[in-house]
């Protein structure tokens, strides 16, 4: 009898197959949406781009070449009778110098018919160095199910198993993001894209690019700039007229997950002040790749012209952005370390990211002001929030309404280990 009861209790957890479908302990807005999701792969070609890897030290110039980018796009879809919203993704193994591929299931129908009758905001997703276009599928599928068209880029020279010299990533990351955004805004591939509303989500080096795409000009005197020969980063630096004119009018917000670069002084104060879009930073306070105090936190505080929030995972390192380790795949320590966190459950991180990304994008791409209450909890440290006595019932029976400062959308006892810091544009972080 006890064994049967135990089986009934754990069955819902064991049934969780897709990274994009959170478990029962997820915060409110993480839940998979109401739209069926389609997915397709396209290749976009950015003509005549600088090939910095072919830089000639004698002539101090680099040739131009067509830059090919493979892009995975998730979108609200309509399925015919008998069709199922399921697929299998094949990804190169994570890590540097690794070989082989692995497969994992997705909750999307390959090449499904796009939904008609409505258009949806466009979200560009940019992986780290290295990474892949499916590495954030927990978020791409989840957002598409809530009424977004989500396009994730395979950044040439930065893909698992195909990485090349770092200078290519440093120079091309923001350019790739803006090119894909511009291309899909003009040529929607027959997808239901609302080209007037767009955002960029970037993880690690994707965050490095997202900050620049959002208006933060690079520091021409930084060590990072010194890694790109021939002055080819100059058009992307703060104060440069060419850079100022780059940001598209339809780019309304950015999400920077553990963005790399501030710890290397990639932006000075002038550069960070160029970020005027609403922004959500997500970081672990023990991030040993992008840095916290001198890295992500410094970038967040310096972006004083942005209406911005920073979600902090206490005792988390850098792996707060990508999918978990694939089930059923034998990994050595180095392989597992490429996916997981030493303290946090990865599925918990993914659900919290889904919750806050939904709140942020709904607020700034769809104009849903009710999402402000989720982004601005009554207590900065979740551990300081107290569940009000008026909200009775067993633990986890309901989501907080925000009463008493308890984080809205979290279940009782489960808003723990997090911080949220928010400042309005024009306000210095040290002033509050």
N, C-alpha and C positions, 0 to 999 in steps of 0.2 A: 504493500500500500504506500509506504513512504517513498519507495523507488519510483512508483508511478507518478506520485505528486511531484517529485523532483524533476522527472522527465517533462511533465507538463509545464513546469515553471521555466525551465531552461530552453524549451523548444523555440520560443520567439527569438532568443538570442542566437541560437545555432542557425536559424533560418536567415540571418542577416548575411546576404551574399554579396551585395553591391556596395562599393565604397560610398556611392552617392546616396544611399539610403541609410540614415543613421539609426542607432539603437534606441531603446525605450528611455535611456537616461539622457538623451540629447536635449539641449535647450529648444524652446518652442519653434523658432523660425528655421531650425535646421531641417525640419521635415521635408521629404520629397514633395514636389509641387503637384499640381493637378494636370499639367500638360504631359502628354506622351512625347518622348524625345526621339528625334532622328539624328543621325550622324553621317557625315560624309567627309571624304578627303579630297582636297584640291591642292594644286601647285600654283603658286604665284611667282612671277618673275619680275624682279626690280632691275631694270636695265642700267647698264653703264655705271656700276658702283665701284668705288675704289677697292682694289684687291691689295690690302695692306700687307698681306703675307708675301707678296711679290715685290715689296719695296726694294728699290735699287739704291744702295748706299752711295754709289758713285754719282748718279744723276739726282739723287734725293727726291725721286718721284716713284709713284706706284701706278701700275696700269689699271685700266678699268675693265670690268667684266660683268656679265649678267649674273645677278645673285638670285638663286632659286631657293624658294622657301616652301616646304611642305606644311600644310595647315589642316588641322582637324576642326570641323565645325559641328557643333551641337545646336539643335533648334527645335522649337515646338512643331510637332508633326501630327499627321493623321494616318492611322493604320487601317488597312483593308481588313475585312473579316478573316480571321485565321492567322494574321500576322502577329508576331510577338515583339515586344520592345526589349530585345536582348541581343547582345553581340559579344564577340571575344576580341580583345585588343592584344596585339603582340608588341612587346616593348623590348628594346635592348636592355641588358642587365645594368642596373645602376652602378655608379662608381667609376673611377678612372682606371683605364687599363683592363677593364673586365671584358669578358667575351660571352657570347651566347645571348639568347633571348628568353623571355618568359611570357606566358599568357595569363590574362585575368579577365573575368567577366564584366560586362558593362550593361547598364540598363538603358539601352538605346537601340533603335532599329536602323541598320545600315541602309543608307540611301532611301529612307522613308520619304513619302510625299510631304512636302512642307505644308504646314497649316495655313489656311487662307482666312481672310476676313479681318485680320488684325496685323499690326506690325509691332516689332519688339526691339527694345534697345540692344545695342551691340556692345559686347564685352570682349576685349582682346586679352589673352592670357599668355604670359611669357615665363618660361622655365628658367632654371639656374644653369650654372656651368659646372658639370654638364647636366643634362636633363633630357626631356622629350616632350612631345606635344600631348602625350597621354598621362604625364606624371602628376597632373592635378585633376584627373578625371573625377575624383570625388566631388570637386567643386564645379567643374564644367557641366557635368550631367545634371547636378542638383540645381544649378542656376537656370539651365535651359528648361527644366520642368516647371519653373516659376515664371516663365515668360521673358526669357532673354535668348538672343542668338549669341553663342559663345565660340570664339575662334582662337584656338591654341596653336602656337607656332613651333615648328621644329627649327630652331635657329642654327643655320649652317655654321659649322666649325665648333658648335657647342653641344652636339647631341651625344648621348651615351654611346660609347664605342667609336665615335667619329670626331673626337675633339682634336683641334689644331691649336696653334699658338694663341695665347690669351689676347694679344693685340686685336685680333679680329673680333672677338667678343666685345672688348671695350669700345671699339669704334662703331660696331654695327648694331648693338642691342637696341638702342632707342630708334635708330633708323628703320630697323625691321618692324618694330611696333607701329610706328607712324605710317610706314608704307602699307602694311596689312590693313590698318584702320582706314586709310584713304582708299585703298583698292576696293574693300568690301562696302564702303560707303557709296562709291560711285557705281560699282558693278556688283550687285547683291547676290549673284549666282542663283537667282530665282528664289532666294530665301526671304522670309518676311521680316526684313531688317528696317527698323526705324533709324534712318541715317542721321537724324538730328540729335540723337542721344547716345553717347558712347562713353565707355570707361576702359581703363587698362588695369589689369591685375598682374603684378610681377613678383616673382619669388627669387630672392637672393640676387643673382645678376639680372634677373628680370625686374627686380625692384630698383636696381641701379639704373636700368633703362627707363622704368616708369617715372622715376623722379625727374629725369631729364625730359621725357615726353610731356610731363605735366608742367614744365617751365623752369626747372632748376638747372641753370647753366653750369657746366663743369668748370672747375678751377684750372686755368691754363698753367699754373705753377705747381700743381700737385704731382706726386710721384706717378699717379696714374697717367696723367698727360704725357709724362716722360716716357711711358711705355709705347706710345704711338708716334713713330718717326714721321718726319716730313711736314709737321704742322697740320696734319689732317684732322686733328680734333678741334682745331681753332673755330670752325663754324658752329661748334656745339658748346662753346664756352660762354660764360656770363657776360652780358653787355654786347655780344656780337649781334649785329643787326640781322644776319642770316638766321641765327638761332632764335631770336625773338619772334621772327615771322613764321617759324616752323609749326607752332602749336595750332592744331586745327580747331575751328570754332565748335565743332560737335563733340569734342572731348570735354566731358563735364566733371570727371572725378577720377581718382586713382586709388588703388589699394596696393601698398608696398609691404610685402611679407618678408621680414628679415632682410631688408635691402642692403646689399653690399656696397661699400665705397666710402661712406662717411669716415670710417676709421682710417682711411688712407687720404683724408682731406680732399676727396674728389670734388667737394663743394666748399667754397668759403661762404661767409655770411651773405654776400651779394648774390651768389648763386642760389642759395637756399631761399632767399626772399623772393626769387622769381617764381616759386611755386605758389600760385594763387588759387588753384583748384581745391575743392574739398578733398581731403585725403584721410585714409585710414592706414595707420602703421600697425603691423602685427609682429611681435618679437618675443623671444625668450630672454629673461634677464641674465642668463648665463651663456648667451650666444658667443661662442668662441671662434666663429668664422667672420661674421659681420661686426662683432663687437656690440656691446650695449651702451655703457656710459659714454664712450668716445666714438661710438658708431651710430646705431639706429636712434638712440635717444637724442644725441646731438643733432642729427638731421631733423628729427621731429621738432625739437625746440627751436631750431633755426628757421624752420619754415613758417615764420610768424605771419605771413600774409595768406596763409591757408586756414580755412575752417577745418580743424584737424582733430583726430582722436588717435590714441595709441593704446592698443590692447597688449598687455604684458602677461606672458605665461611665467609665473614664478618658478625658478629652478629648471627652466627648459633651455636647451641649447639651440642649435640652428635648424634642426629638422622639424620645423613647425609648419611647413608649407606643402609638402608632397604626399603622395599616396603611401600607405603602409607597406611593409614587406609582403610580397605575394605569398599566399597560402600554398602549401604543398611543394615549395621550392627549397631545396637544401642550400642554405647560405652559410658561409663561414662568418667569422666575426666582422671582417671588413665589409662584407656584403650587407649584413644586417645593419651595421652602423650607418650605411648609406640611406636607410629608410627610417629607422626608429629613434626614439628619444630614450635616454637612460632612466628618466623618472616618470614622465607622463605616459599614460596609455595613448597610443596613436589614434585609435578610433574616437577617443574623447576630444583630442585636438581637432580632428577633422570636423566633428559635429559643431564644436564651438566656432570654428572658422566659417562653416556653412551658415550658422545663425547670424553672425555679425556681418558677413559679406552680404547676406540677404537684406538685413536691416539697412546697411549703408547704401547699397545700390538702389533699393526701393526708394530710399529717401532722396537721393540725388539724381537718379535717372528717371524715376517715375513720379517724383514730387510728393511722396507719401509722408506727410509730416508726423503721422502717428509713430513712425519708426524712431523719431528722436528719443522717445522714452527708453528704447532699448539701447541706444548708443550712449546715453548720458545717465548712468545709474546714480542712485542717491549717495552711494559710498564708492570712493575710488578703489579701495581694496575690498574685494568681494568678501574676504574673511571678516570684515568689520560690520557687514550687513546682518541684521537680525530679522528672522522671519516673524512677521507680526502675529500676535496671538489670535487675532480675528480670523486668520486664514487657517482653519482647522483641517483635520484629516490626517491620514497616514503620510509618512514621508514619501514624496514623489507623487502624491495624489493630484496635484494641480500645479500650474505654472504661476510664478509670482506676478502680481499686477504692478509691482514696483512700490507697493505700500511699505512704509517703514524704511525705505532705502534699500530693501532687498532687490537684487538685480532682476529687472523685469524679464520674464521669459525663462527663468531658471527654476528648477524644482527645489523644494526644501532640502537643505543640507548639501546641495550640489553646486552652489555658487562658491567655489573655493579654489584658491591658488591662482586667482586672476587679479589684474589691476586694469583700470580704464582711466586714461587721462585725456581730457578734451579741452581745447582752447579755441576761442573764436578768432577769426582772421583779424590781424592788427593787434593781437594780444601776445605779449611775450610770456613764455611758459613759466619763467621765474617770477612773474608778477602775481601768480595765484597760488 
